[in-house]
Amino acid sequence: MKNVRIGFVPAHREPFDEDWAQQMRGRCLEAFAGIPGLEIVVPDTGLIAGGLVRNDADAEKTIGLFREKGIDGLMIGTMTFGDEVAALTVAEVFRDLPILLFGTKEDAFTIQGSRKSDSFCGTLSVSSGLYRRKISFVFGGIVFPEETGFIINITNFISVCSVIRGFVGAKIGLVGPRPERFETCIFNEDALIRKFQQRVVQTSLPDIFARADNSAELKSESSRILKQMQKQADLSAVDISTKKKLIGLEYALTQFAEEKQLSALGIQCWTAMQSVYGISPCYVMGRLTDRGIMTSCEVDIYGALTMLMQYLASGSTTPPHFIDWTIRHQEKGNVFLAWHCGNAPPSLACNNPGIRIKYHSILGKSLGIERSVGTGEFQLKSGAVTMCRLIERDGLFKMLISKGDIIPSNQDLRGSWSWVQVPDLDKLYNTLVMEGFTHHASLVHGDYQQVIHDACNFLGIETRTV
């Protein structure tokens, strides 16, 4: 993950103890220095007295510094009571960025029985001012900077900033029309532009097929891609002609994504893809997601954006699986099958029995295709997962956030799949039904509930945590 650059406002108010304020500033910076992925921008003693923001002139100099460095987020910390006007002046300028507010704890009273800081009190002045101005923020607590809980909060905030940086202004590829009978995959392009400054970049399936079949550069890449596939999966069910088509499709989609600087793709992955081009693109889609190009099925643009948010929340380290909420387990309570045709990233496979490239088990016959080869089929590795789904109605966006655990199974099922155990499946399913969430979702290994919730708060997305 690229480092996240955060502007730090060490707020101080006179006549509280200046030496204590400088000590707390130094302890904060020392604690921040040990957090991976964090780059701190802070006014130094050469810019403002003691490196502490205490008045309007300090606020203006700090704003100039942050603009010059191009920060991704803002942290306001009250080193003592903190000058609320100065801190809020900075916050108003950077109100569109993620903001974290925290206060510092105080040690013993002075010999005279006085207090050094009153940060506990002053933090309320800043928070009420943020609330009054309708500036979104998260609260990091009243802390000593070295505390484990505070470091965790800052680490989460780094991930939130990374999500916002990668989500706002993202470009999403739309490859082919959505399946005619899938109203569930409609989306509002105007709302994406206005809300998130996002752009949907369209291309036709014939254009992708032409790239796949006629690219001169593909010849030099074919051998490399084939070796990767052979090392990764069992290709024994794939003939030479189909291998060439899979390789060509991967190359064409990669080139399209790179040329247009796309963060994700929504692909018309069956009907025309199978009936005209003669393959199932699922395995290729999983490989693209593994490489950081989030790829959703059935031209589900909101699904692709859900995947993108999860991937960014992981620090761009863990690819998600685009799933159907398929069935309830026949015997185990609170367990459902998270499944799709064969699109999961290969890096998520458990070792038993490994990845097999097979034919589409459901749709081929309905399309008059005897064998549509190209699904990457395997069980996903076990572990804690976060499940999400972004939807929109009337320009208002809402995100489902849920947690679960993939439990291992000895079954040999078709597609890419996992049995997921959740705390209360009835409650989860009732939320899906009653609040308009669709049959598509995205699942990512790890617990990113708080990060995604906070990111949605800054993005103006309503959340439902189940």
C-alpha positions in Angstrom: 0.0 0.0 0.0 1.2 3.5 -0.8 1.9 5.5 2.3 -0.9 7.6 3.6 0.0 11.3 4.2 -1.8 12.7 7.2 -1.7 16.3 8.4 -1.3 16.5 12.2 -2.6 19.5 14.2 -1.1 19.6 17.7 -3.6 22.0 19.3 -2.5 24.1 22.3 -4.2 26.9 24.3 -2.5 29.4 26.4 -2.1 29.7 29.4 -2.0 25.9 29.8 1.5 24.3 30.4 3.6 24.9 27.2 6.2 22.4 28.3 3.6 19.7 28.7 2.1 20.5 25.3 5.5 20.1 23.7 6.1 16.8 25.5 2.8 15.4 24.3 3.5 16.6 20.8 6.8 14.8 20.9 5.3 11.6 22.3 2.6 11.7 19.6 5.2 12.0 16.8 7.3 9.2 18.4 4.3 6.9 18.5 3.3 7.8 14.9 6.8 7.0 13.7 6.3 3.3 14.5 3.1 2.9 12.5 3.6 1.3 9.1 2.2 3.1 6.1 1.8 6.5 7.9 3.6 9.7 6.7 3.0 12.6 9.1 3.0 16.2 8.0 3.2 18.5 11.0 4.2 22.2 11.5 7.7 22.4 13.0 9.2 24.9 15.4 10.6 26.8 12.5 7.1 27.5 11.2 5.2 28.2 14.4 6.2 28.6 18.0 6.9 25.2 19.7 5.3 23.5 16.7 1.9 24.0 18.4 -1.2 25.4 16.7 -2.6 28.1 19.1 -4.0 31.0 17.1 -5.2 32.2 13.7 -1.8 32.9 12.3 -0.6 29.4 13.2 -3.7 27.9 11.6 -3.1 29.7 8.3 0.6 28.6 8.2 -0.5 25.0 8.9 -3.1 25.1 6.2 -0.4 26.3 3.7 1.9 23.5 4.8 -0.8 20.8 4.3 -1.8 22.2 0.9 1.8 22.2 -0.2 2.3 18.5 0.9 -1.0 17.2 -0.4 -2.4 15.4 2.6 -4.8 12.4 2.5 -6.4 13.0 5.9 -6.3 15.2 9.0 -5.7 14.5 12.7 -6.5 17.0 15.4 -5.0 16.3 18.8 -5.5 18.5 21.8 -2.1 18.6 23.5 -3.6 20.8 26.3 -7.1 22.4 26.2 -6.4 23.2 22.6 -7.5 26.4 20.8 -10.8 25.4 19.2 -11.0 28.2 16.7 -7.5 27.5 15.3 -8.1 23.8 15.0 -11.6 24.3 13.4 -10.2 26.8 10.9 -7.9 24.0 9.6 -10.7 21.4 9.7 -13.0 23.7 7.6 -10.4 23.9 4.8 -9.9 20.1 4.7 -13.5 19.1 5.5 -13.7 16.8 2.5 -10.9 14.6 3.8 -11.2 12.0 6.6 -10.6 13.7 10.0 -9.7 12.1 13.3 -10.0 13.9 16.6 -8.3 12.8 19.8 -7.4 14.2 23.2 -4.5 13.5 25.5 -4.5 12.3 29.1 -3.0 14.3 31.9 -0.6 13.1 34.6 -0.4 14.3 38.3 -1.4 17.7 39.5 1.3 20.2 40.1 2.6 20.9 43.6 0.3 23.8 43.8 -2.7 21.6 42.9 -3.2 22.9 39.4 -3.8 21.1 36.2 -1.4 21.1 33.2 -3.7 20.3 30.3 -7.5 20.1 30.5 -7.4 18.3 27.1 -10.4 16.2 28.4 -12.4 19.5 28.5 -10.9 21.2 25.4 -11.6 18.2 23.1 -15.3 18.8 23.7 -14.9 22.3 22.4 -13.4 21.0 19.2 -15.8 18.2 18.7 -18.8 20.4 19.2 -17.4 22.8 16.7 -17.0 20.0 14.1 -20.6 18.9 14.8 -21.9 22.5 14.4 -20.2 22.8 11.1 -21.4 19.3 10.0 -17.9 18.1 9.4 -17.6 14.4 9.6 -14.9 12.9 11.9 -14.0 9.9 13.9 -13.0 10.0 17.6 -9.6 8.4 18.6 -10.2 8.7 22.4 -8.6 10.5 25.3 -5.2 8.8 25.4 -1.5 8.7 26.1 0.0 8.3 22.6 1.7 5.0 23.3 -1.4 3.2 24.2 -2.2 0.1 22.1 -5.8 1.1 21.6 -4.8 4.5 20.2 -2.3 2.9 17.8 -5.0 0.5 16.6 -7.3 3.5 16.0 -4.7 5.4 14.0 -3.9 2.2 12.0 -7.6 1.9 11.2 -7.7 5.6 10.2 -4.8 5.1 7.8 -6.9 2.4 6.1 -9.9 4.7 6.0 -7.9 7.4 4.3 -6.6 4.8 1.8 -10.2 3.8 1.0 -11.3 7.4 0.4 -8.2 8.1 -1.7 -8.8 5.1 -3.9 -12.6 5.2 -4.0 -13.3 8.9 -4.8 -12.7 9.6 -8.5 -12.2 5.9 -9.3 -12.9 4.8 -12.9 -14.8 1.6 -13.4 -14.9 -0.4 -16.7 -18.2 -1.6 -18.1 -17.6 -4.5 -20.5 -20.7 -5.3 -22.5 -24.4 -4.8 -21.6 -25.8 -6.3 -18.4 -27.9 -9.5 -18.9 -31.3 -8.5 -20.0 -33.1 -10.3 -17.2 -30.9 -9.0 -14.4 -32.6 -5.8 -13.3 -30.7 -6.3 -10.0 -27.6 -5.0 -11.7 -28.9 -1.6 -12.8 -26.9 1.5 -11.6 -27.1 5.2 -11.6 -24.2 6.7 -13.4 -25.3 10.3 -12.7 -25.3 9.5 -8.9 -21.8 8.1 -9.1 -20.5 11.2 -10.8 -22.1 13.6 -8.4 -21.5 11.7 -5.2 -18.1 10.2 -5.7 -16.7 11.9 -8.8 -16.5 8.4 -10.4 -16.5 7.6 -14.1 -17.9 4.5 -15.8 -15.8 3.7 -18.9 -17.7 1.5 -21.4 -16.4 -0.9 -24.0 -18.2 -3.5 -26.2 -17.6 -7.2 -26.1 -16.7 -7.2 -29.8 -13.9 -4.7 -29.1 -12.6 -6.9 -26.3 -12.8 -10.0 -28.6 -10.9 -8.1 -31.3 -8.1 -7.2 -28.8 -8.0 -10.8 -27.7 -7.7 -12.2 -31.2 -5.6 -9.7 -33.1 -3.1 -8.1 -30.8 0.5 -8.5 -32.0 1.8 -7.9 -28.5 -0.2 -10.8 -27.2 2.1 -13.3 -29.0 5.0 -12.4 -26.7 2.8 -12.5 -23.6 1.0 -15.8 -24.3 3.8 -18.1 -23.1 4.2 -16.1 -19.8 0.5 -16.1 -19.1 0.1 -19.8 -19.9 3.0 -20.8 -17.6 1.4 -18.9 -14.8 -2.0 -20.6 -15.4 -0.4 -24.1 -15.6 1.5 -23.5 -12.3 -1.6 -22.3 -10.6 -4.4 -24.6 -11.7 -5.2 -28.0 -13.3 -5.8 -27.3 -17.0 -6.3 -30.9 -18.1 -9.9 -30.2 -19.1 -8.9 -27.3 -21.3 -8.0 -27.8 -25.0 -5.4 -25.7 -26.9 -8.0 -23.5 -28.5 -9.7 -22.6 -25.2 -6.4 -21.9 -23.6 -5.6 -19.4 -26.3 -9.0 -17.7 -25.8 -8.5 -17.5 -22.0 -5.1 -16.0 -22.5 -6.3 -13.6 -25.1 -9.2 -12.5 -23.0 -7.0 -11.9 -19.9 -4.6 -9.9 -22.1 -7.4 -7.8 -23.7 -9.1 -7.0 -20.4 -5.7 -6.1 -18.7 -4.8 -3.8 -21.6 -8.2 -2.1 -21.4 -7.9 -1.6 -17.6 -4.4 -0.3 -17.9 -5.1 2.1 -20.8 -8.1 3.6 -19.1 -6.5 3.5 -15.6 -9.4 1.5 -14.2 -9.7 0.3 -10.6 -12.4 -2.3 -11.3 -14.5 -3.9 -14.1 -18.0 -5.1 -14.4 -18.1 -7.8 -17.1 -20.9 -9.4 -19.1 -19.5 -12.7 -18.1 -22.0 -15.1 -19.8 -24.6 -15.0 -22.6 -22.6 -13.3 -25.3 -19.2 -14.1 -23.7 -20.0 -17.8 -23.8 -22.3 -18.1 -26.9 -20.1 -15.9 -29.1 -16.6 -16.2 -27.8 -17.2 -19.8 -26.6 -15.6 -19.7 -23.1 -16.4 -19.0 -19.5 -14.3 -16.0 -18.4 -14.6 -16.8 -14.6 -11.1 -18.0 -14.1 -9.7 -15.0 -15.9 -11.9 -12.7 -13.8 -10.5 -14.2 -10.6 -6.9 -13.7 -11.9 -7.6 -10.0 -12.6 -9.0 -9.5 -9.1 -5.9 -11.2 -7.7 -3.8 -8.6 -9.5 -5.8 -5.6 -8.0 -8.3 -5.1 -10.8 -11.6 -5.8 -9.0 -13.8 -7.7 -11.4 -17.5 -8.4 -10.8 -19.9 -10.7 -12.7 -22.9 -9.8 -14.7 -21.9 -6.1 -15.2 -22.6 -5.3 -11.6 -21.1 -1.9 -11.2 -22.1 -1.4 -7.6 -20.8 -4.9 -6.9 -17.4 -3.9 -8.4 -17.4 -0.8 -6.2 -18.1 -3.0 -3.1 -15.1 -5.1 -4.0 -13.0 -2.0 -4.5 -13.9 -0.7 -1.1 -13.0 -4.0 0.6 -9.7 -4.3 -1.3 -8.7 -0.7 -0.3 -9.8 -1.4 3.3 -7.3 -4.3 3.4 -4.5 -1.9 2.3 -4.7 -3.4 -1.2 -3.4 -6.7 0.1 -6.4 -9.1 0.2 -8.5 -9.7 -2.9 -12.3 -10.2 -2.3 -14.6 -12.8 -3.7 -17.7 -11.6 -5.5 -20.5 -13.9 -4.3 -24.1 -14.9 -4.4 -26.0 -15.5 -1.2 -26.8 -18.9 -2.5 -28.4 -21.3 0.0 -28.8 -22.0 3.7 -26.8 -25.1 4.9 -29.0 -28.1 5.0 -27.9 -29.2 8.5 -26.0 -26.4 10.2 -27.7 -23.4 11.7 -26.5 -19.9 10.7 -24.4 -21.2 7.8 -24.9 -20.2 4.2 -23.1 -21.0 0.9 -21.1 -18.1 -0.5 -20.8 -19.1 -4.2 -20.2 -18.0 -7.7 -19.6 -19.9 -11.0 -15.8 -20.0 -10.7 -14.6 -16.4 -10.4 -12.7 -16.4 -7.0 -9.1 -15.1 -6.9 -6.9 -18.2 -7.1 -4.9 -16.9 -4.1 -7.9 -17.6 -1.9 -8.0 -21.3 -2.7 -7.6 -23.9 0.1 -5.2 -26.8 -0.8 -7.9 -29.5 -1.0 -8.2 -30.4 -3.9 -6.8 -27.2 -5.5 -7.9 -25.2 -8.5 -9.5 -27.0 -11.4 -10.5 -25.3 -14.6 -13.9 -26.7 -15.7 -17.0 -25.9 -17.7 -19.9 -23.8 -16.6 -22.2 -26.1 -14.7 -25.5 -24.2 -15.0 -25.7 -21.8 -17.9 -24.1 -23.7 -20.8 -27.0 -25.9 -21.6 -29.5 -23.0 -21.5 -27.4 -21.2 -24.0 -27.1 -24.2 -26.3 -23.5 -24.7 -25.4 -22.4 -28.2 -24.5 -19.2 -27.2 -22.7 -18.2 -23.7 -21.9 -14.8 -24.1 -20.3 -13.1 -21.5 -18.1 -14.4 -21.6 -14.6 -11.8 -21.7 -11.8 -13.4 -24.1 -9.3 -12.3 -24.6 -5.7 -13.2 -24.2 -2.0 -11.9 -21.0 -0.4 -9.6 -21.1 2.6 -11.1 -20.8 6.0 -11.0 -17.8 8.3 -12.8 -14.7 9.5 -14.4 -12.7 6.7 -16.2 -9.4 6.1 -19.2 -9.3 3.8 -20.5 -6.1 2.2 -23.0 -4.9 -0.4 -23.4 -1.3 -1.8 -26.8 -0.3 -3.2 -28.4 3.0 -4.3 -31.9 4.3 -4.4 -32.9 7.8 -5.5 -29.3 8.9 -5.4 -28.8 7.7 -1.8 -26.2 5.0 -1.2 -26.3 2.3 1.5 -23.8 -0.3 2.5 -24.4 -3.6 4.2 -21.6 -4.7 6.5 -21.5 -8.1 8.1 -19.1 -10.5 9.6 -18.7 -14.3 9.4 -16.2 -17.2 9.4 -15.5 -19.6 6.5 -15.7 -23.1 7.9 -13.8 -25.9 6.1 -15.8 -28.7 4.4 -15.0 -32.1 2.9 -17.6 -31.6 0.2 -16.6 -31.3 -3.5 -18.9 -28.7 -4.9 -19.0 -26.9 -8.3 -17.9 -23.3 -8.8 -15.8 -21.2 -6.3 -17.4 -21.5 -2.9 -17.3 -21.4 0.9 -19.6 -22.2 3.7 -19.9 -19.1 5.9 -21.1 -19.1 9.5 -22.6 -15.9 10.8 -23.9 -14.9 14.2 -27.6 -14.7 13.1 -28.5 -15.8 9.6 -32.2 -15.0 10.0 -31.4 -11.4 11.0 -28.9 -11.0 8.2 -31.3 -12.4 5.6 -34.2 -10.3 6.9 -32.0 -7.2 6.5 -31.2 -8.2 2.9 -34.9 -8.7 2.1 -36.4 -5.7 3.9 -33.8 -3.1 3.0 -33.4 -3.8 -0.8 -30.0 -5.5 -0.8 -29.5 -7.7 -3.9 -28.4 -11.3 -4.3 -24.8 -10.3 -5.1 -22.3 -9.3 -2.4 -18.5 -9.3 -1.8 -16.6 -11.3 0.8 -13.0 -10.5 1.9 -10.8 -12.3 4.4 -10.2 -10.3 7.6 -12.2 -8.0 9.8 -12.7 -4.7 8.1 -16.1 -3.7 9.6 -14.9 -0.6 11.4 -12.7 0.7 8.6 -15.6 0.3 6.0 -18.1 1.8 8.4 -15.9 4.8 9.0 -15.1 5.2 5.3 -18.8 5.1 4.5 -19.4 7.8 7.1 -17.0 10.1 5.4 -18.4 9.3 1.9 -22.0 9.9 3.0 -23.0 6.3 2.6 -25.6 5.0 5.1 -24.5 1.8 6.7 -26.3 -1.3 8.0 -24.1 -3.5 10.2 -25.6 -6.9 10.9 
